[in-house]
Amino acid sequence: MAVAEAQSEKYSRHLKERVRFYRLTRKFVDEKEVPQEAQQIMYYSLAIGHHLGIVDCLQSDMDCHGEEYLAWIEGLPKDSEAYRKMSGFLKFGEITIFPEHIHMLATAFQQINPATQSETSQRLTAGLIEILNAIHQEPMMYLMVRGTVQ
């Protein structure tokens, strides 16, 4: 990783935020907002895979401070795909973890020696593994990691 990139991550404005891990808990179609003449279009779009009119209900499963988040992901190898994925939060203020990321992230976080982690990092690792297992059981589920101003 380039020194400039590491410094920009270290001083990211997102480090001052509260990091929340939101898990999709359910989806529903908001039919009352769709005019009768447009409902067929909505149902057709759902059938072909677009999510017009779908409302995702997210639940915050865990959270930490931005500095704790950075300390946590620092346990990952800097050249790994897992680090690249998780450090996206520092750049963009949010990341989305889909079923295709489960194996890569679970493997990477399970390889971190707990003795090298703080209590918070251990809690985050255990919580993430639990959420990834839930996504594995229900592939329509996903996880959004998003910063919120404190």
Secondary structure, DSSP 8 states (H G I E B T S, - for coil): --HHHHHHHHT-GGGGSEEEEEEEEEEEE-GGGS-GGGHHHHHHHHHTT--TTEEEEEEEEEEEEHHHHHHHHTTS-TTSHHHHHHHHHHHHSEEEE-GGGHHHHHHHHHTS-GGGS-HHHHHHHHHHHHHHHHHHH-TT--EEEEEE--
